[in-house]
């Protein structure tokens, strides 16, 4: 792309030195923007990692839910037995 910009500028009679600096400046700006936006994007690996974490949390939540339900059932049965 840098070469294409350089060639386009020299084709309209921009001095080679100025055309080269302009092409390099554009390339530098694009690279900086790509780098800054690249840090904000998630990769497939990032997404897979998050999916794994969510799956692990789901399993943990189900364990706690089942355990709590069994405990509440046991406590309720014990209280009913005491009350009778």
Buried (B, 14 or more C-beta within 10 A) or exposed (E): EBEEBBEEBBEEEBEEEEBBBBBEEBEEEEEEEEEEEEEEEEEEEEEEEEEEEEEEEEEEEEEEEEEEEEEEEEEEEEEEEEEE
